Amino acid sequence: MAERKKVEEHIREIAGRRKNTTLQEIEWVVNQLAMLGLETNKRGTSHNMMFRVGEQQFSVCSHNRGSKQLKRCYVDAFLSAMTELGLYED
């Protein structure tokens, strides 16, 4: 079972290294939020994923040639959604 405190801590870690975050880390957070009872949805292709957590939506493009890390703008969109959900304070 997921713990909200652990998920919030992981979100803060991601915020601390916005230029060094992978798609798998964001997927982990979304999966943990689903286990906590929040309504989540994920769809997309091998290059782009669209996430919905509660009423918040954000997309992540993982096609960054030569790097597993996401571009900062996609991490910022994720953090903005987490802020709106009350899971992260900037």
C-alpha positions as CSV (number, residue, x, y, z in Angstrom):
1,M,0.0,0.0,0.0
2,A,1.3,3.4,-0.9
3,E,1.9,6.1,1.7
4,R,1.1,9.7,0.9
5,K,4.1,11.0,2.8
6,K,6.5,8.8,0.7
7,V,4.8,10.0,-2.5
8,E,5.1,13.6,-1.4
9,E,8.8,13.1,-0.6
10,H,9.4,11.6,-4.0
11,I,7.7,14.6,-5.7
12,R,10.0,16.9,-3.7
13,E,13.0,14.9,-4.9
14,I,11.9,15.3,-8.5
15,A,11.4,19.0,-8.0
16,G,15.0,19.3,-6.7
17,R,16.4,17.8,-9.9
18,R,14.0,19.0,-12.6
19,K,16.6,18.5,-15.4
20,N,17.4,14.9,-14.2
21,T,14.0,13.2,-14.1
22,T,12.8,10.2,-16.1
23,L,9.4,9.2,-17.3
24,Q,9.5,6.1,-15.1
25,E,9.7,8.3,-12.0
26,I,6.6,10.3,-13.0
27,E,4.8,7.0,-13.8
28,W,5.7,5.7,-10.3
29,V,4.2,8.7,-8.7
30,V,1.0,8.4,-10.7
31,N,0.7,4.7,-10.0
32,Q,1.2,5.3,-6.2
33,L,-1.5,8.0,-6.3
34,A,-3.8,5.4,-7.9
35,M,-3.1,3.1,-5.0
36,L,-4.0,5.9,-2.6
37,G,-7.5,6.1,-4.2
38,L,-7.1,9.0,-6.6
39,E,-8.6,8.5,-10.0
40,T,-5.8,8.3,-12.6
41,N,-5.5,7.6,-16.3
42,K,-2.5,7.2,-18.6
43,R,-2.5,7.0,-22.4
44,G,-0.1,7.7,-25.2
45,T,2.5,6.4,-27.5
46,S,6.2,5.5,-27.1
47,H,7.1,9.2,-27.4
48,N,4.3,11.0,-25.6
49,M,2.2,10.2,-22.5
50,M,-0.9,12.0,-21.3
51,F,-1.6,11.7,-17.6
52,R,-4.7,12.6,-15.6
53,V,-4.8,12.6,-11.8
54,G,-8.1,13.7,-10.4
55,E,-9.0,16.7,-12.5
56,Q,-5.4,17.6,-13.3
57,Q,-4.0,16.7,-16.7
58,F,-0.4,17.0,-18.0
59,S,1.6,15.5,-20.8
60,V,5.2,14.2,-21.0
61,C,7.2,13.9,-24.1
62,S,9.9,11.3,-23.6
63,H,11.4,11.6,-27.1
64,N,14.6,13.4,-26.2
65,R,17.3,12.2,-28.5
66,G,20.3,10.7,-26.7
67,S,18.9,11.2,-23.2
68,K,16.5,9.4,-20.9
69,Q,15.9,12.6,-18.9
70,L,12.8,14.7,-19.6
71,K,12.9,18.3,-20.6
72,R,12.3,20.7,-17.7
73,C,9.0,22.0,-19.1
74,Y,7.4,18.6,-18.8
75,V,8.6,18.2,-15.2
76,D,7.3,21.7,-14.5
77,A,3.8,20.7,-15.9
78,F,3.9,17.6,-13.6
79,L,4.8,19.7,-10.6
80,S,2.1,22.2,-11.4
81,A,-0.5,19.4,-11.4
82,M,0.8,18.1,-8.1
83,T,0.6,21.6,-6.6
84,E,-3.0,21.8,-7.6
85,L,-3.7,18.5,-6.0
86,G,-2.1,19.6,-2.8
87,L,0.8,17.1,-2.9
88,Y,3.6,19.6,-3.5
89,E,4.3,23.2,-2.4
90,D,6.6,25.3,-4.5
